[in-house]
Amino acid sequence: MQFTLSDEQTMVRDSAIRMVERDIQPVLDRNDADTPLPKEEMLRIYGVLASQGLTAPRLPESAGGSGMSMLNYGLMFEQLPAMVAISLLAHECTIARIYAESTPDQRERILTPLFEGKKICCTGTTEPDIGSDPRGVKTRVREDGDMLVINGSKAWITNASICDTINVTCGETQADGSIRMRRVVCERGTSDFKTQETATLGLRQGHLAEVFFDNTKTPRNNALGSAGDAAKVLTLTWNGNRPLVGLAATQLAQKAFDAAVSYAGMRKQFGKAIGGFQLIQKNLADIQTAITTSRLLCYYALDAIDRGERANGTSAMAKRYATTACHDAISLAIQVHGAMGISREAKLEAMYRDVRMLPIPDATNEILALIQGRELTGLDAFRS
Ligand SMILES: Cc1cc2nc3c(=O)[nH]c(=O)nc-3n(C[C@H](O)[C@H](O)[C@H](O)COP(=O)(O)OP(=O)(O)OC[C@H]3O[C@@H](n4cnc5c(N)ncnc54)[C@H](O)[C@@H]3O)c2cc1C
């Protein structure tokens, strides 16, 4: 067992820190903190992410990806501002999903500009009436000559309002009346779909939107895979995504912790620095414990995936633990700051709002507990 980063891992992490400082944070800083970034600014960020191999980290080099281990990807991902991290996750895991189900022609045609960061993509599964149980999707696709026709709507889709390409999870009605899941790619310019941005609690420079398909046509050769395999592909990518979302929470908590340590050394009450009071020291100790355990658990889950282990329970555990612990840690960091903690100036309130977004995507914490419980007992609490 090795608890320090190797030279290569340190290099990977440090290159991401430099990339954020030099090329990404300035873009966020020059834009309004409460408004979704303009698409051209997002494309600037995607150009930077692509140059570091982050638009297709999970795909092998032979497939045009950067062939990173999930752990190395996690080390880089953890350095990204949370809004960028969640956008990248939607983009790169959509690429991985499309790749898993596409033909060489589709890969060349659809994926190349996405690898290069010249176009942005997303996956639309959640719907207004369908969230934790994606098998119930109501969006329908039907064949019509050389075209596929889609009707329905999606909700809470990361990147949707700025996407060029959306991978839509649909149901297709079979001759016997049953519904089979199918995934279909729509591209702006070719397909007419509409999006509407949703205002949110946190991650406000990001993009979360509804998507509307009203007899939306897409070429038949944009259908992925064979009917019926969508749920399996979604599960595989979710296992990787969950510890990554946990690391986005860890990054936010780390920033809040750094601010709290600094403030505790500076702020004086009762004639001395508040960092000298035992209860402030306990709060700082609790925050550090939450960050360290969250980080280690997320690294452990990513490493389990790299080792080829079945990681359903481990990944679920990592995300649920990290998003809860880091939420509580940021709240404590606000407490260490007293009233200053709730000011906009201190920026902790934004971290608190951002981290509150994270126990929901890629399965809610309740669903994650059930996934872990199913691994432990072999019994499925979702369905009888
Ligand atoms: C920041 C963010 C980004 C997102 N990005 C995307 C995206 O890119 N693409 C996409 O398709 N979706 C995306 N989503 C949507 C997300 O996947 C769903 O919000 C999530 O799956 C939960 O669905 P829901 O919101 O409809 O909640 P519901 O499923 O309606 O759940 C409501 C409540 O009931 C609980 N619950 C549900 N079933 C059970 C059960 N069996 N036992 C116990 N409790 C239960 C839930 O945990 C939750 O607390 C995103 C969401 C957020 C917040």
The ligand as an SDF file (V2000), in Angstrom:
LIG
                    3D

 53 58  0  0  0  0  0  0  0  0999 V2000
  -25.9750   19.5630  -11.1080 C   0  0  0  0  0  0  0  0  0  0  0  0
  -26.8030   18.5300  -11.8130 C   0  0  0  0  0  0  0  0  0  0  0  0
  -26.3950   18.0540  -13.0570 C   0  0  0  0  0  0  0  0  0  0  0  0
  -27.1810   17.1240  -13.7450 C   0  0  0  0  0  0  0  0  0  0  0  0
  -26.7850   16.7320  -14.9990 N   0  0  0  0  0  0  0  0  0  0  0  0
  -27.5480   15.8330  -15.6810 C   0  0  0  0  0  0  0  0  0  0  0  0
  -27.1960   15.4460  -17.0280 C   0  0  0  0  0  0  0  0  0  0  0  0
  -26.1900   15.9250  -17.5830 O   0  0  0  0  0  0  0  0  0  0  0  0
  -27.9870   14.5620  -17.6750 N   0  0  0  0  0  0  0  0  0  0  0  0
  -29.0950   14.0220  -17.0920 C   0  0  0  0  0  0  0  0  0  0  0  0
  -29.7540   13.2180  -17.7390 O   0  0  0  0  0  0  0  0  0  0  0  0
  -29.4720   14.3790  -15.8360 N   0  0  0  0  0  0  0  0  0  0  0  0
  -28.7340   15.2730  -15.1190 C   0  0  0  0  0  0  0  0  0  0  0  0
  -29.1130   15.6710  -13.8580 N   0  0  0  0  0  0  0  0  0  0  0  0
  -30.3320   15.1400  -13.2890 C   0  0  0  0  0  0  0  0  0  0  0  0
  -30.0590   14.0890  -12.1980 C   0  0  0  0  0  0  0  0  0  0  0  0
  -29.5210   12.9190  -12.7820 O   0  0  0  0  0  0  0  0  0  0  0  0
  -31.3870   13.8210  -11.4780 C   0  0  0  0  0  0  0  0  0  0  0  0
  -31.7470   15.0440  -10.8250 O   0  0  0  0  0  0  0  0  0  0  0  0
  -31.2670   12.6940  -10.4600 C   0  0  0  0  0  0  0  0  0  0  0  0
  -31.1550   11.4660  -11.1490 O   0  0  0  0  0  0  0  0  0  0  0  0
  -32.4840   12.6230   -9.5310 C   0  0  0  0  0  0  0  0  0  0  0  0
  -33.6780   12.7150  -10.2360 O   0  0  0  0  0  0  0  0  0  0  0  0
  -34.8110   13.7390   -9.7540 P   0  0  0  0  0  0  0  0  0  0  0  0
  -34.1560   15.0460   -9.5700 O   0  0  0  0  0  0  0  0  0  0  0  0
  -35.9440   13.6420  -10.7010 O   0  0  0  0  0  0  0  0  0  0  0  0
  -35.2510   13.2330   -8.3380 O   0  0  0  0  0  0  0  0  0  0  0  0
  -36.3160   12.0620   -8.0420 P   0  0  0  0  0  0  0  0  0  0  0  0
  -35.8900   10.8020   -8.6880 O   0  0  0  0  0  0  0  0  0  0  0  0
  -37.6900   12.5550   -8.2930 O   0  0  0  0  0  0  0  0  0  0  0  0
  -36.1110   11.9000   -6.4590 O   0  0  0  0  0  0  0  0  0  0  0  0
  -36.6810   12.8160   -5.5160 C   0  0  0  0  0  0  0  0  0  0  0  0
  -36.2430   12.3540   -4.1230 C   0  0  0  0  0  0  0  0  0  0  0  0
  -36.6970   11.0120   -3.9000 O   0  0  0  0  0  0  0  0  0  0  0  0
  -35.6010   10.1710   -3.5680 C   0  0  0  0  0  0  0  0  0  0  0  0
  -35.8450    8.8300   -4.0840 N   0  0  0  0  0  0  0  0  0  0  0  0
  -36.1790    8.4590   -5.3570 C   0  0  0  0  0  0  0  0  0  0  0  0
  -36.3060    7.1250   -5.4430 N   0  0  0  0  0  0  0  0  0  0  0  0
  -36.0140    6.6400   -4.2090 C   0  0  0  0  0  0  0  0  0  0  0  0
  -35.9680    5.3380   -3.6240 C   0  0  0  0  0  0  0  0  0  0  0  0
  -36.1730    4.2280   -4.3590 N   0  0  0  0  0  0  0  0  0  0  0  0
  -35.6430    5.2290   -2.3060 N   0  0  0  0  0  0  0  0  0  0  0  0
  -35.3810    6.3300   -1.5700 C   0  0  0  0  0  0  0  0  0  0  0  0
  -35.4260    7.5820   -2.0390 N   0  0  0  0  0  0  0  0  0  0  0  0
  -35.7340    7.7370   -3.3360 C   0  0  0  0  0  0  0  0  0  0  0  0
  -34.4030   10.8490   -4.2000 C   0  0  0  0  0  0  0  0  0  0  0  0
  -33.1820   10.4380   -3.5820 O   0  0  0  0  0  0  0  0  0  0  0  0
  -34.7060   12.3070   -3.9770 C   0  0  0  0  0  0  0  0  0  0  0  0
  -34.3340   12.6760   -2.6900 O   0  0  0  0  0  0  0  0  0  0  0  0
  -28.3630   16.6210  -13.1570 C   0  0  0  0  0  0  0  0  0  0  0  0
  -28.7690   17.0940  -11.9010 C   0  0  0  0  0  0  0  0  0  0  0  0
  -28.0210   18.0510  -11.2350 C   0  0  0  0  0  0  0  0  0  0  0  0
  -28.4790   18.5660   -9.9020 C   0  0  0  0  0  0  0  0  0  0  0  0
  1  2  1  0
  2  3  1  0
  2 52  2  0
  3  4  2  0
  4  5  1  0
  4 50  1  0
  5  6  2  0
  6  7  1  0
  6 13  1  0
  7  8  2  0
  7  9  1  0
  9 10  1  0
 10 11  2  0
 10 12  1  0
 12 13  2  0
 13 14  1  0
 14 15  1  0
 14 50  1  0
 15 16  1  0
 16 17  1  0
 16 18  1  0
 18 19  1  0
 18 20  1  0
 20 21  1  0
 20 22  1  0
 22 23  1  0
 23 24  1  0
 24 25  2  0
 24 26  1  0
 24 27  1  0
 27 28  1  0
 28 29  2  0
 28 30  1  0
 28 31  1  0
 31 32  1  0
 32 33  1  0
 33 34  1  0
 33 48  1  0
 34 35  1  0
 35 36  1  0
 35 46  1  0
 36 37  1  0
 36 45  1  0
 37 38  2  0
 38 39  1  0
 39 40  1  0
 39 45  2  0
 40 41  1  0
 40 42  2  0
 42 43  1  0
 43 44  2  0
 44 45  1  0
 46 47  1  0
 46 48  1  0
 48 49  1  0
 50 51  2  0
 51 52  1  0
 52 53  1  0
M  END
$$$$
